[in-house]
């Protein structure tokens, strides 16, 4: 059985790998898209960003590290709430808002 620390390390490695493999131009575009729309959207999830026209990269999971980057830069913040994804089998998605 793996420990919580091992699971967290594996998750961090997976996020880093997705980020490293994502196109740098797309990541820059997505960060700008988030910065521009977050103030107008109120509360939102990543599903809402896709619906608003964010162009999907080859690997849509690349949006996760971009969301983290946006939060670290103070562009967005989590509300602590979750909503069921409309695209990922109702997986819980964090709800974000402009910072």
The first five atom37 places (N, CA, C, CB, O) and aatype in JSON, in Angstrom:
{
  "aatype": [20, 20, 20, 20, 20, 20, 20, 20, 20, 20, 20, 20, 20, 20, 20, 20, 20, 20, 20, 20, 20, 20, 20, 20, 20, 20, 20, 20, 20, 20, 20, 20, 20, 20, 20, 20, 20, 20, 20, 20, 20, 20, 20, 20, 20, 20, 20, 20, 20, 20, 20, 20, 20, 20, 20, 20, 20, 20, 20, 20, 20, 20, 20, 20, 20, 20, 20, 20, 20, 20, 20, 20, 20, 20, 20, 20, 20, 20, 20, 20, 20, 20, 20, 20, 20, 20, 20, 20, 20, 20, 20, 20, 20, 20, 20, 20, 20, 20, 20],
  "atom_mask": [
    [1, 1, 1, 1, 1],
    [1, 1, 1, 1, 1],
    [1, 1, 1, 1, 1],
    [1, 1, 1, 1, 1],
    [1, 1, 1, 1, 1],
    [1, 1, 1, 1, 1],
    [1, 1, 1, 1, 1],
    [1, 1, 1, 1, 1],
    [1, 1, 1, 1, 1],
    [1, 1, 1, 1, 1],
    [1, 1, 1, 1, 1],
    [1, 1, 1, 1, 1],
    [1, 1, 1, 1, 1],
    [1, 1, 1, 1, 1],
    [1, 1, 1, 1, 1],
    [1, 1, 1, 1, 1],
    [1, 1, 1, 1, 1],
    [1, 1, 1, 1, 1],
    [1, 1, 1, 1, 1],
    [1, 1, 1, 1, 1],
    [1, 1, 1, 1, 1],
    [1, 1, 1, 1, 1],
    [1, 1, 1, 1, 1],
    [1, 1, 1, 1, 1],
    [1, 1, 1, 1, 1],
    [1, 1, 1, 1, 1],
    [1, 1, 1, 1, 1],
    [1, 1, 1, 1, 1],
    [1, 1, 1, 1, 1],
    [1, 1, 1, 1, 1],
    [1, 1, 1, 1, 1],
    [1, 1, 1, 1, 1],
    [1, 1, 1, 1, 1],
    [1, 1, 1, 1, 1],
    [1, 1, 1, 1, 1],
    [1, 1, 1, 1, 1],
    [1, 1, 1, 1, 1],
    [1, 1, 1, 1, 1],
    [1, 1, 1, 1, 1],
    [1, 1, 1, 1, 1],
    [1, 1, 1, 1, 1],
    [1, 1, 1, 1, 1],
    [1, 1, 1, 1, 1],
    [1, 1, 1, 1, 1],
    [1, 1, 1, 1, 1],
    [1, 1, 1, 1, 1],
    [1, 1, 1, 1, 1],
    [1, 1, 1, 1, 1],
    [1, 1, 1, 1, 1],
    [1, 1, 1, 1, 1],
    [1, 1, 1, 1, 1],
    [1, 1, 1, 1, 1],
    [1, 1, 1, 1, 1],
    [1, 1, 1, 1, 1],
    [1, 1, 1, 1, 1],
    [1, 1, 1, 1, 1],
    [1, 1, 1, 1, 1],
    [1, 1, 1, 1, 1],
    [1, 1, 1, 1, 1],
    [1, 1, 1, 1, 1],
    [1, 1, 1, 1, 1],
    [1, 1, 1, 1, 1],
    [1, 1, 1, 1, 1],
    [1, 1, 1, 1, 1],
    [1, 1, 1, 1, 1],
    [1, 1, 1, 1, 1],
    [1, 1, 1, 1, 1],
    [1, 1, 1, 1, 1],
    [1, 1, 1, 1, 1],
    [1, 1, 1, 1, 1],
    [1, 1, 1, 1, 1],
    [1, 1, 1, 1, 1],
    [1, 1, 1, 1, 1],
    [1, 1, 1, 1, 1],
    [1, 1, 1, 1, 1],
    [1, 1, 1, 1, 1],
    [1, 1, 1, 1, 1],
    [1, 1, 1, 1, 1],
    [1, 1, 1, 1, 1],
    [1, 1, 1, 1, 1],
    [1, 1, 1, 1, 1],
    [1, 1, 1, 1, 1],
    [1, 1, 1, 1, 1],
    [1, 1, 1, 1, 1],
    [1, 1, 1, 1, 1],
    [1, 1, 1, 1, 1],
    [1, 1, 1, 1, 1],
    [1, 1, 1, 1, 1],
    [1, 1, 1, 1, 1],
    [1, 1, 1, 1, 1],
    [1, 1, 1, 1, 1],
    [1, 1, 1, 1, 1],
    [1, 1, 1, 1, 1],
    [1, 1, 1, 1, 1],
    [1, 1, 1, 1, 1],
    [1, 1, 1, 1, 1],
    [1, 1, 1, 1, 1],
    [1, 1, 1, 1, 1],
    [1, 1, 1, 1, 1]
  ],
  "atom_positions": [
    [[0.84, -1.17, 0.0], [0.0, 0.0, 0.0], [0.89, 1.24, 0.0], [-0.96, 0.0, 1.22], [1.88, 1.31, 0.73]],
    [[0.53, 2.22, -0.84], [1.34, 3.43, -0.87], [0.85, 4.43, 0.17], [1.31, 4.06, -2.27], [-0.32, 4.43, 0.57]],
    [[1.75, 5.27, 0.59], [1.44, 6.27, 1.61], [0.84, 7.52, 0.96], [2.71, 6.65, 2.41], [0.89, 7.68, -0.26]],
    [[0.29, 8.38, 1.77], [-0.23, 9.65, 1.29], [0.9, 10.47, 0.66], [-0.9, 10.45, 2.44], [0.7, 11.09, -0.38]],
    [[2.06, 10.46, 1.28], [3.2, 11.2, 0.75], [3.59, 10.68, -0.64], [4.41, 11.1, 1.71], [3.9, 11.46, -1.53]],
    [[3.57, 9.37, -0.81], [3.89, 8.79, -2.12], [2.84, 9.17, -3.16], [3.99, 7.26, -2.02], [3.17, 9.47, -4.3]],
    [[1.57, 9.15, -2.76], [0.5, 9.53, -3.67], [0.62, 10.99, -4.08], [-0.86, 9.27, -3.02], [0.42, 11.33, -5.25]],
    [[0.94, 11.86, -3.12], [1.12, 13.28, -3.43], [2.31, 13.49, -4.36], [1.31, 14.08, -2.15], [2.25, 14.32, -5.26]],
    [[3.37, 12.76, -4.14], [4.56, 12.87, -4.99], [4.24, 12.4, -6.41], [5.74, 12.05, -4.41], [4.68, 13.01, -7.38]],
    [[3.48, 11.33, -6.52], [3.1, 10.82, -7.84], [2.19, 11.82, -8.56], [2.39, 9.45, -7.7], [2.32, 12.03, -9.76]],
    [[1.28, 12.43, -7.83], [0.39, 13.43, -8.42], [1.2, 14.63, -8.9], [-0.67, 13.88, -7.39], [0.99, 15.11, -10.01]],
    [[2.13, 15.11, -8.07], [2.95, 16.25, -8.45], [3.79, 15.93, -9.69], [3.87, 16.66, -7.29], [3.95, 16.79, -10.56]],
    [[4.31, 14.72, -9.77], [5.1, 14.32, -10.94], [4.24, 14.27, -12.2], [5.75, 12.95, -10.7], [4.69, 14.68, -13.27]],
    [[3.01, 13.8, -12.08], [2.11, 13.73, -13.22], [1.75, 15.13, -13.71], [0.84, 12.95, -12.86], [1.71, 15.39, -14.92]],
    [[1.48, 16.04, -12.78], [1.16, 17.42, -13.15], [2.36, 18.07, -13.83], [0.75, 18.25, -11.89], [2.2, 18.75, -14.84]],
    [[3.55, 17.85, -13.29], [4.77, 18.41, -13.89], [5.0, 17.86, -15.29], [5.98, 18.11, -13.0], [5.43, 18.59, -16.18]],
    [[4.72, 16.57, -15.49], [4.92, 15.97, -16.8], [3.94, 16.54, -17.83], [4.76, 14.44, -16.72], [4.33, 16.85, -18.95]],
    [[2.68, 16.68, -17.44], [1.69, 17.26, -18.34], [2.1, 18.69, -18.7], [0.27, 17.25, -17.7], [2.01, 19.09, -19.86]],
    [[2.54, 19.45, -17.72], [2.96, 20.83, -17.95], [4.18, 20.88, -18.88], [3.27, 21.54, -16.62], [4.23, 21.71, -19.79]],
    [[5.14, 20.02, -18.64], [6.35, 20.01, -19.47], [6.05, 19.65, -20.92], [7.38, 19.04, -18.89], [6.72, 20.13, -21.83]],
    [[5.06, 18.8, -21.13], [4.73, 18.35, -22.48], [3.78, 19.28, -23.22], [4.13, 16.97, -22.42], [3.57, 19.12, -24.42]],
    [[3.2, 20.24, -22.53], [2.26, 21.17, -23.16], [3.01, 22.23, -23.95], [1.34, 21.83, -22.11], [4.11, 22.64, -23.57]],
    [[2.42, 22.66, -25.03], [2.99, 23.68, -25.89], [3.1, 25.01, -25.14], [2.15, 23.84, -27.16], [2.12, 25.48, -24.56]],
    [[4.27, 25.61, -25.15], [4.5, 26.86, -24.42], [3.6, 27.99, -24.92], [5.96, 27.28, -24.55], [3.11, 28.79, -24.13]],
    [[3.38, 28.05, -26.23], [2.52, 29.1, -26.78], [1.08, 28.91, -26.3], [2.57, 29.1, -28.33], [0.4, 29.89, -25.99]],
    [[0.61, 27.67, -26.24], [-0.74, 27.42, -25.75], [-0.85, 27.8, -24.28], [-1.12, 25.94, -25.95], [-1.85, 28.4, -23.87]],
    [[0.15, 27.47, -23.48], [0.11, 27.81, -22.06], [0.03, 29.32, -21.86], [1.33, 27.24, -21.33], [-0.72, 29.79, -21.0]],
    [[0.78, 30.07, -22.64], [0.74, 31.53, -22.55], [-0.63, 32.06, -22.97], [1.85, 32.15, -23.43], [-1.19, 32.93, -22.31]],
    [[-1.15, 31.52, -24.06], [-2.49, 31.9, -24.53], [-3.54, 31.6, -23.46], [-2.84, 31.15, -25.83], [-4.38, 32.45, -23.17]],
    [[-3.49, 30.4, -22.88], [-4.49, 29.99, -21.89], [-4.42, 30.89, -20.65], [-4.28, 28.52, -21.49], [-5.46, 31.26, -20.1]],
    [[-3.22, 31.23, -20.22], [-3.07, 32.11, -19.06], [-3.68, 33.49, -19.34], [-1.57, 32.26, -18.68], [-4.36, 34.06, -18.48]],
    [[-3.45, 34.01, -20.53], [-4.06, 35.28, -20.91], [-5.58, 35.19, -21.01], [-3.5, 35.74, -22.24], [-6.28, 36.12, -20.61]],
    [[-6.06, 34.08, -21.52], [-7.51, 33.85, -21.63], [-8.14, 33.85, -20.24], [-7.8, 32.51, -22.35], [-9.18, 34.47, -20.03]],
    [[-7.5, 33.16, -19.31], [-8.0, 33.09, -17.92], [-7.99, 34.49, -17.31], [-7.14, 32.12, -17.07], [-8.97, 34.9, -16.68]],
    [[-6.89, 35.22, -17.48], [-6.79, 36.56, -16.91], [-7.88, 37.48, -17.45], [-5.4, 37.16, -17.2], [-8.47, 38.27, -16.71]],
    [[-8.14, 37.38, -18.74], [-9.14, 38.23, -19.37], [-10.56, 37.88, -18.95], [-9.02, 38.15, -20.88], [-11.35, 38.77, -18.64]],
    [[-10.88, 36.6, -18.93], [-12.26, 36.2, -18.67], [-12.62, 36.05, -17.21], [-12.53, 34.93, -19.35], [-13.8, 36.18, -16.86]],
    [[-11.66, 35.79, -16.35], [-11.99, 35.51, -14.95], [-12.74, 36.66, -14.29], [-10.73, 35.21, -14.18], [-13.65, 36.42, -13.49]],
    [[-12.39, 37.88, -14.61], [-13.06, 39.03, -14.02], [-14.49, 39.21, -14.49], [-12.3, 40.27, -14.32], [-15.31, 39.8, -13.8]],
    [[-14.79, 38.69, -15.67], [-16.13, 38.82, -16.23], [-17.03, 37.63, -15.92], [-16.05, 39.0, -17.71], [-18.25, 37.72, -16.07]],
    [[-16.44, 36.51, -15.5], [-17.22, 35.29, -15.34], [-17.79, 35.11, -13.93], [-16.38, 34.11, -15.69], [-18.66, 34.26, -13.74]],
    [[-17.34, 35.85, -12.96], [-17.77, 35.58, -11.59], [-17.14, 34.27, -11.16], [-19.32, 35.52, -11.47], [-15.92, 34.12, -11.22]],
    [[-17.94, 33.33, -10.72], [-17.43, 32.0, -10.37], [-17.45, 31.12, -11.62], [-18.28, 31.36, -9.23], [-18.37, 31.19, -12.43]],
    [[-16.43, 30.27, -11.75], [-16.33, 29.43, -12.94], [-15.52, 28.18, -12.66], [-15.7, 30.21, -14.1], [-14.79, 28.11, -11.67]],
    [[-15.66, 27.21, -13.53], [-14.85, 25.99, -13.52], [-14.08, 25.93, -14.83], [-15.74, 24.7, -13.31], [-14.29, 26.76, -15.72]],
    [[-13.23, 24.97, -14.96], [-12.52, 24.79, -16.22], [-13.51, 24.45, -17.34], [-11.45, 23.68, -16.09], [-13.27, 24.83, -18.48]],
    [[-14.59, 23.76, -17.04], [-15.61, 23.5, -18.06], [-16.13, 24.81, -18.64], [-16.78, 22.68, -17.47], [-16.35, 24.92, -19.85]],
    [[-16.32, 25.8, -17.78], [-16.81, 27.1, -18.24], [-15.81, 27.78, -19.16], [-17.12, 28.0, -17.04], [-16.2, 28.48, -20.09]],
    [[-14.52, 27.58, -18.9], [-13.5, 28.15, -19.79], [-13.56, 27.51, -21.17], [-12.09, 27.96, -19.18], [-13.49, 28.2, -22.18]],
    [[-13.71, 26.18, -21.2], [-13.85, 25.5, -22.5], [-15.08, 26.05, -23.23], [-13.96, 23.96, -22.32], [-15.02, 26.34, -24.42]],
    [[-16.2, 26.18, -22.5], [-17.44, 26.68, -23.11], [-17.3, 28.11, -23.61], [-18.58, 26.59, -22.12], [-17.97, 28.5, -24.57]],
    [[-16.45, 28.91, -22.96], [-16.25, 30.31, -23.35], [-15.34, 30.46, -24.56], [-15.68, 31.09, -22.19], [-15.13, 31.57, -25.05]],
    [[-14.79, 29.35, -25.05], [-13.99, 29.39, -26.26], [-12.52, 29.12, -26.11], [-14.15, 30.67, -26.87], [-11.77, 29.24, -27.08]],
    [[-12.07, 28.75, -24.91], [-10.66, 28.39, -24.74], [-10.35, 27.22, -25.66], [-10.32, 28.04, -23.25], [-10.99, 26.17, -25.58]],
    [[-9.39, 27.4, -26.53], [-9.01, 26.35, -27.49], [-8.33, 25.22, -26.73], [-8.07, 26.91, -28.6], [-7.4, 25.44, -25.96]],
    [[-8.81, 24.0, -26.97], [-8.23, 22.84, -26.28], [-6.91, 22.43, -26.94], [-9.21, 21.65, -26.29], [-6.8, 22.38, -28.16]],
    [[-5.93, 22.15, -26.09], [-4.66, 21.62, -26.63], [-4.82, 20.13, -26.92], [-3.49, 21.86, -25.63], [-5.88, 19.55, -26.68]],
    [[-3.77, 19.52, -27.43], [-3.79, 18.09, -27.69], [-4.15, 17.31, -26.42], [-2.43, 17.62, -28.24], [-4.87, 16.32, -26.48]],
    [[-3.64, 17.77, -25.28], [-3.9, 17.14, -23.99], [-4.61, 18.14, -23.09], [-2.57, 16.64, -23.33], [-3.96, 19.01, -22.5]],
    [[-5.95, 18.05, -22.96], [-6.7, 19.02, -22.17], [-6.29, 19.1, -20.69], [-8.14, 18.69, -22.25], [-6.56, 20.11, -20.04]],
    [[-5.65, 18.06, -20.18], [-5.2, 18.12, -18.78], [-4.14, 19.2, -18.57], [-4.64, 16.78, -18.34], [-3.84, 19.55, -17.43]],
    [[-3.59, 19.73, -19.65], [-2.59, 20.8, -19.55], [-3.19, 22.05, -18.92], [-2.02, 21.13, -20.92], [-2.45, 22.92, -18.45]],
    [[-4.52, 22.15, -18.9], [-5.14, 23.32, -18.27], [-4.92, 23.33, -16.76], [-6.63, 23.35, -18.58], [-4.86, 24.4, -16.16]],
    [[-4.79, 22.18, -16.14], [-4.58, 22.11, -14.69], [-3.38, 22.9, -14.22], [-4.43, 20.68, -14.27], [-3.51, 23.75, -13.34]],
    [[-2.21, 22.65, -14.78], [-1.04, 23.44, -14.37], [-1.18, 24.94, -14.69], [0.2, 22.9, -15.05], [-0.64, 25.78, -13.97]],
    [[-1.89, 25.27, -15.76], [-2.09, 26.68, -16.09], [-2.99, 27.32, -15.03], [-2.72, 26.83, -17.51], [-2.75, 28.46, -14.63]],
    [[-4.01, 26.61, -14.57], [-4.88, 27.14, -13.51], [-4.06, 27.37, -12.24], [-6.06, 26.17, -13.22], [-4.22, 28.4, -11.57]],
    [[-3.19, 26.44, -11.91], [-2.33, 26.6, -10.73], [-1.43, 27.82, -10.88], [-1.48, 25.33, -10.51], [-1.23, 28.58, -9.93]],
    [[-0.89, 28.01, -12.08], [-0.03, 29.15, -12.34], [-0.82, 30.46, -12.19], [0.59, 29.05, -13.76], [-0.32, 31.42, -11.61]],
    [[-2.04, 30.48, -12.72], [-2.89, 31.67, -12.6], [-3.17, 31.98, -11.13], [-4.21, 31.47, -13.37], [-3.18, 33.14, -10.72]],
    [[-3.39, 30.94, -10.33], [-3.66, 31.15, -8.9], [-2.4, 31.67, -8.2], [-4.13, 29.83, -8.24], [-2.49, 32.57, -7.37]],
    [[-1.25, 31.1, -8.52], [0.0, 31.54, -7.88], [0.33, 32.98, -8.24], [1.16, 30.63, -8.29], [0.97, 33.69, -7.46]],
    [[-0.09, 33.42, -9.41], [0.16, 34.8, -9.84], [-0.9, 35.77, -9.31], [0.21, 34.88, -11.36], [-0.83, 36.97, -9.56]],
    [[-1.87, 35.24, -8.58], [-2.89, 36.09, -7.99], [-4.01, 36.51, -8.93], [-2.25, 37.28, -7.44], [-4.75, 37.44, -8.63]],
    [[-4.13, 35.82, -10.06], [-5.19, 36.15, -11.02], [-6.54, 35.56, -10.6], [-4.82, 35.65, -12.41], [-7.58, 36.18, -10.8]],
    [[-6.5, 34.36, -10.02], [-7.71, 33.65, -9.63], [-7.51, 33.02, -8.25], [-8.1, 32.57, -10.67], [-6.39, 32.88, -7.78]],
    [[-8.61, 32.65, -7.64], [-8.55, 31.97, -6.35], [-9.66, 30.93, -6.29], [-8.67, 32.98, -5.17], [-10.71, 31.1, -6.92]],
    [[-9.44, 29.88, -5.54], [-10.5, 28.89, -5.39], [-11.53, 29.4, -4.39], [-9.93, 27.52, -4.94], [-11.2, 30.13, -3.45]],
    [[-12.76, 29.0, -4.6], [-13.83, 29.39, -3.68], [-14.02, 28.35, -2.59], [-15.14, 29.59, -4.44], [-14.7, 28.61, -1.59]],
    [[-13.42, 27.17, -2.77], [-13.62, 26.07, -1.83], [-14.78, 25.17, -2.23], [-13.85, 26.6, -0.44], [-14.98, 24.11, -1.64]],
    [[-15.55, 25.6, -3.22], [-16.69, 24.81, -3.7], [-16.26, 23.94, -4.89], [-17.88, 25.73, -4.1], [-15.21, 24.17, -5.5]],
    [[-17.08, 22.97, -5.2], [-16.85, 22.09, -6.34], [-18.16, 21.95, -7.12], [-16.32, 20.69, -5.88], [-19.24, 22.04, -6.55]],
    [[-18.03, 21.72, -8.43], [-19.18, 21.43, -9.29], [-18.85, 20.2, -10.11], [-19.52, 22.65, -10.22], [-17.69, 19.93, -10.42]],
    [[-19.88, 19.46, -10.46], [-19.7, 18.28, -11.29], [-19.35, 18.7, -12.72], [-20.97, 17.4, -11.28], [-19.99, 19.59, -13.29]],
    [[-18.35, 18.06, -13.28], [-17.94, 18.35, -14.65], [-19.0, 17.87, -15.63], [-16.58, 17.7, -14.95], [-19.58, 16.8, -15.48]],
    [[-19.22, 18.68, -16.64], [-20.13, 18.29, -17.71], [-19.42, 17.44, -18.74], [-20.74, 19.52, -18.37], [-20.07, 16.8, -19.57]],
    [[-18.09, 17.42, -18.71], [-17.32, 16.73, -19.74], [-16.51, 15.55, -19.22], [-16.41, 17.7, -20.39], [-16.08, 14.71, -20.01]],
    [[-16.3, 15.46, -17.93], [-15.46, 14.41, -17.36], [-16.24, 13.5, -16.42], [-14.27, 15.03, -16.62], [-15.85, 13.31, -15.27]],
    [[-17.33, 12.96, -16.9], [-18.13, 12.0, -16.13], [-18.5, 12.49, -14.74], [-17.37, 10.71, -16.01], [-18.46, 11.74, -13.76]],
    [[-18.87, 13.75, -14.66], [-19.3, 14.37, -13.38], [-18.21, 14.43, -12.33], [-20.46, 13.61, -12.82], [-18.5, 14.54, -11.14]],
    [[-16.95, 14.38, -12.74], [-15.84, 14.52, -11.79], [-15.96, 15.88, -11.11], [-14.44, 14.37, -12.49], [-16.36, 16.85, -11.76]],
    [[-15.62, 15.97, -9.81], [-15.71, 17.27, -9.13], [-14.62, 18.23, -9.61], [-15.6, 17.08, -7.61], [-13.44, 17.89, -9.64]],
    [[-15.05, 19.41, -9.98], [-14.12, 20.45, -10.43], [-14.12, 21.59, -9.42], [-14.5, 20.96, -11.85], [-15.19, 21.98, -8.93]],
    [[-12.96, 22.14, -9.1], [-12.93, 23.3, -8.21], [-13.63, 24.49, -8.88], [-11.47, 23.68, -7.85], [-13.57, 24.67, -10.1]],
    [[-14.3, 25.27, -8.07], [-14.9, 26.51, -8.56], [-13.92, 27.63, -8.25], [-16.32, 26.77, -7.89], [-13.43, 27.75, -7.13]],
    [[-13.65, 28.45, -9.25], [-12.69, 29.54, -9.16], [-13.4, 30.87, -9.27], [-11.61, 29.4, -10.25], [-14.55, 30.94, -9.72]],
    [[-12.72, 31.93, -8.87], [-13.2, 33.29, -9.09], [-11.99, 34.19, -9.28], [-14.1, 33.78, -7.9], [-10.86, 33.81, -8.95]],
    [[-12.23, 35.38, -9.8], [-11.14, 36.35, -9.93], [-10.63, 36.69, -8.55], [-11.61, 37.62, -10.69], [-11.41, 36.78, -7.6]],
    [[-9.34, 36.89, -8.44], [-8.74, 37.21, -7.13], [-8.96, 38.66, -6.78], [-7.24, 36.91, -7.13], [-8.53, 39.11, -5.72]]
  ]
}
